[in-house]
Amino acid sequence: MAAVTATGPRELRIAVIGAGMSGILSVIELRKAGHSDVTVFEKADRVGGTWRENTYPGLSCDVPSHLYQYSFALDAEWSRRFSPGPEIFDYFERVARDHDVMRSIRFGEEVTRAEFAGGRWHLETSTGHRDTFDVVIAATGVLHRPRYPVIAGLDDFAGAMFHSARWDHDVTIDGARVGIVGTGSTAVQIVSAIVDRVDHLTLFQRTAQWIMPQPNPAYTDEEKAAYRSDPGRMAELHRSLADAFGLFANAIVDASSPGIKMIEDACLANLEDNVHDPELRERLRPTYRAACKRLIISGDFYGAIQRPNAELVTSAIELAEPSGVRTADGVLHELDVLVLATGFEADAFMRPMRLVGRDGWTLDDEWAQRPNAYLSISIPDFPNFFMLNGPNGPVGNFSLIEVAELQFAYVLQLVEMLRDGTCREISATRAAMDAHEAARTEAAKTTIWVTGCNSWYLDDRGVPAAWPWTFARFREVMSAPVLDAYELVG
Ligand SMILES: Cc1cc2nc3c(=O)[nH]c(=O)nc-3n(C[C@H](O)[C@H](O)[C@H](O)COP(=O)(O)OP(=O)(O)OC[C@H]3O[C@@H](n4cnc5c(N)ncnc54)[C@H](O)[C@@H]3O)c2cc1C
């Protein structure tokens, strides 16, 4: 920690970029901590981020709803164990309204540039608006920028075509011949939801996926009433689910753990017991270990893909033609609708926003190789700038809300040092970031993610861009900043 001169307390002007789950959380927690000058910039016209943009049939959370919610806004009304997307979107909008977050949001304003000069951040937005802030919190999301596949002739396809995160609800899928590219969580949810509505469903699979079977029961009126009348019971459920998912998180960072073995056994039994045609079963059998890619949670995918009108295509896509998609085996799959469930640019983070730190050092300079940040939160030479769900943070089958809450509590402690006058500028030192990165890449070697699959977790070196330690360690590290890791400027 560099020596600093105490400067006395001051009121901070704080900008939050993004009004998704993390941005809403930021405003609520900042206000609780007594910060009144908070402005949120949201490029869209509503809150909700992921849950505003993804409206495809079958969308639901894949961690239980009683965990995938803020710890300070527990909801007794969740309809199912894994509630549908529109319900989750309503939840975020309601929490934002109930906590009076909306008045702080400037909708329709994308932050296009932010520069640190004269000890403050100067922001510019897509509308030409300019403003100056002491602190910036980037809550811009991870799975935000759709990734489109490179398929020859895609523009020639004469039917309707869209990315799953841009679902076109004007297109009729009922009775149509629908093709889906991709086999991630989204594709699996879509297949299960639409197979009984379409005339023919073609799933183009490049990589088979392990599927963890999970029923999705509805909560009864009695259960909801019990949660309503006893919030303590809900809090207990939230806590016990967090513990259970903590165990899962611990299992995936140790490829030889008994926990991973249990996951593998459950996925294998699901495949063996529930896919009846041996030839189809082999085509659905992954060639890598369960949880190496993000584990897919579904109680109905295998049933759906075995419907008479469903077809699993494993021959590689060669090109798109006006009437459909042709695969390497020469077959033309005629389609009315083509859905690209091909995921997101998971390393885009805040970009294309232009970010300029101290002395003209830009984010493009800093991230020329790949995104990195000390503990996913702070970047050297970008003082008073903090990220939620930034690069290399915990990813996996657990609640990113819990992750964001823990990260925010940590960020708030740094912000407090700016407010109470301990320092005027704070950012991680390069030495701390490099040491963290070296330890992280070393620890990643024993995780399940590096056991022989290709996934969006892996960076250009094949190193998982993720937190490779236990969730308990994440909680502990987030509980209080180690100030030696920071450069404090008086
Ligand atoms: C289909 C799908 C299902 C998922 N299911 C789960 C799940 O079950 N459990 C789980 O934990 N996570 C899940 N996730 C991850 C999910 O993204 C996070 O849980 C969470 O919603 C992220 O919230 P966020 O606020 O950090 O980011 P986002 O929801 O992506 O919100 C970011 C916001 O920032 C805005 N923004 C971005 N850049 C700018 C800019 N320059 N200027 C102004 N505004 C900007 C965006 O418009 C957006 O509103 C899922 C993701 C997807 C895509």
Ligand as a Chemical Component Dictionary entry (heavy atoms), coordinates in Angstrom:
data_LIG
# 
_chem_comp.id                   LIG 
_chem_comp.type                 NON-POLYMER 
_chem_comp.pdbx_formal_charge   0 
_chem_comp.three_letter_code    LIG 
# 
loop_
_chem_comp_atom.comp_id 
_chem_comp_atom.atom_id 
_chem_comp_atom.alt_atom_id 
_chem_comp_atom.type_symbol 
_chem_comp_atom.charge 
_chem_comp_atom.model_Cartn_x 
_chem_comp_atom.model_Cartn_y 
_chem_comp_atom.model_Cartn_z 
_chem_comp_atom.pdbx_ordinal 
LIG C1  C1  C 0 -30.035 -17.217 -20.980 1  
LIG C2  C2  C 0 -29.314 -16.941 -19.706 2  
LIG C3  C3  C 0 -29.675 -17.621 -18.551 3  
LIG C4  C4  C 0 -28.997 -17.369 -17.363 4  
LIG N1  N1  N 0 -29.350 -18.062 -16.247 5  
LIG C5  C5  C 0 -28.685 -17.842 -15.088 6  
LIG C6  C6  C 0 -29.017 -18.536 -13.895 7  
LIG O1  O1  O 0 -29.895 -19.384 -13.878 8  
LIG N2  N2  N 0 -28.306 -18.273 -12.775 9  
LIG C7  C7  C 0 -27.309 -17.359 -12.756 10 
LIG O2  O2  O 0 -26.696 -17.134 -11.720 11 
LIG N3  N3  N 0 -26.989 -16.639 -13.875 12 
LIG C8  C8  C 0 -27.642 -16.874 -15.020 13 
LIG N4  N4  N 0 -27.292 -16.178 -16.142 14 
LIG C9  C9  C 0 -26.239 -15.160 -16.067 15 
LIG C10 C10 C 0 -26.881 -13.772 -15.940 16 
LIG O3  O3  O 0 -26.358 -13.009 -16.963 17 
LIG C11 C11 C 0 -26.582 -13.175 -14.562 18 
LIG O4  O4  O 0 -27.146 -13.991 -13.559 19 
LIG C12 C12 C 0 -27.139 -11.774 -14.344 20 
LIG O5  O5  O 0 -28.413 -11.578 -14.868 21 
LIG C13 C13 C 0 -26.154 -10.752 -14.859 22 
LIG O6  O6  O 0 -26.578 -9.488  -14.435 23 
LIG P1  P1  P 0 -25.686 -8.206  -14.718 24 
LIG O7  O7  O 0 -26.435 -7.043  -14.237 25 
LIG O8  O8  O 0 -24.332 -8.439  -14.160 26 
LIG O9  O9  O 0 -25.511 -8.207  -16.302 27 
LIG P2  P2  P 0 -26.641 -8.058  -17.422 28 
LIG O10 O10 O 0 -27.892 -8.710  -17.012 29 
LIG O11 O11 O 0 -26.005 -8.496  -18.700 30 
LIG O12 O12 O 0 -26.926 -6.506  -17.468 31 
LIG C14 C14 C 0 -25.988 -5.592  -17.969 32 
LIG C15 C15 C 0 -26.718 -4.326  -18.321 33 
LIG O13 O13 O 0 -25.771 -3.342  -18.696 34 
LIG C16 C16 C 0 -26.252 -2.646  -19.831 35 
LIG N5  N5  N 0 -25.064 -2.101  -20.499 36 
LIG C17 C17 C 0 -24.002 -2.801  -20.981 37 
LIG N6  N6  N 0 -23.073 -1.961  -21.481 38 
LIG C18 C18 C 0 -23.550 -0.705  -21.302 39 
LIG C19 C19 C 0 -23.034 0.602   -21.594 40 
LIG N7  N7  N 0 -21.831 0.771   -22.167 41 
LIG N8  N8  N 0 -23.794 1.673   -21.284 42 
LIG C20 C20 C 0 -25.028 1.521   -20.677 43 
LIG N9  N9  N 0 -25.553 0.307   -20.385 44 
LIG C21 C21 C 0 -24.819 -0.784  -20.683 45 
LIG C22 C22 C 0 -27.006 -3.686  -20.609 46 
LIG O14 O14 O 0 -27.943 -3.124  -21.494 47 
LIG C23 C23 C 0 -27.666 -4.492  -19.487 48 
LIG O15 O15 O 0 -28.933 -3.995  -19.151 49 
LIG C24 C24 C 0 -27.945 -16.417 -17.342 50 
LIG C25 C25 C 0 -27.583 -15.754 -18.509 51 
LIG C26 C26 C 0 -28.254 -16.007 -19.680 52 
LIG C27 C27 C 0 -27.842 -15.277 -20.928 53 
# 
loop_
_chem_comp_bond.comp_id 
_chem_comp_bond.atom_id_1 
_chem_comp_bond.atom_id_2 
_chem_comp_bond.value_order 
_chem_comp_bond.pdbx_ordinal 
LIG C1  C2  SING 1  
LIG C2  C3  SING 2  
LIG C2  C26 DOUB 3  
LIG C3  C4  DOUB 4  
LIG C4  N1  SING 5  
LIG C4  C24 SING 6  
LIG N1  C5  DOUB 7  
LIG C5  C6  SING 8  
LIG C5  C8  SING 9  
LIG C6  O1  DOUB 10 
LIG C6  N2  SING 11 
LIG N2  C7  SING 12 
LIG C7  O2  DOUB 13 
LIG C7  N3  SING 14 
LIG N3  C8  DOUB 15 
LIG C8  N4  SING 16 
LIG N4  C9  SING 17 
LIG N4  C24 SING 18 
LIG C9  C10 SING 19 
LIG C10 O3  SING 20 
LIG C10 C11 SING 21 
LIG C11 O4  SING 22 
LIG C11 C12 SING 23 
LIG C12 O5  SING 24 
LIG C12 C13 SING 25 
LIG C13 O6  SING 26 
LIG O6  P1  SING 27 
LIG P1  O7  DOUB 28 
LIG P1  O8  SING 29 
LIG P1  O9  SING 30 
LIG O9  P2  SING 31 
LIG P2  O10 DOUB 32 
LIG P2  O11 SING 33 
LIG P2  O12 SING 34 
LIG O12 C14 SING 35 
LIG C14 C15 SING 36 
LIG C15 O13 SING 37 
LIG C15 C23 SING 38 
LIG O13 C16 SING 39 
LIG C16 N5  SING 40 
LIG C16 C22 SING 41 
LIG N5  C17 SING 42 
LIG N5  C21 SING 43 
LIG C17 N6  DOUB 44 
LIG N6  C18 SING 45 
LIG C18 C19 SING 46 
LIG C18 C21 DOUB 47 
LIG C19 N7  SING 48 
LIG C19 N8  DOUB 49 
LIG N8  C20 SING 50 
LIG C20 N9  DOUB 51 
LIG N9  C21 SING 52 
LIG C22 O14 SING 53 
LIG C22 C23 SING 54 
LIG C23 O15 SING 55 
LIG C24 C25 DOUB 56 
LIG C25 C26 SING 57 
LIG C26 C27 SING 58 
# 
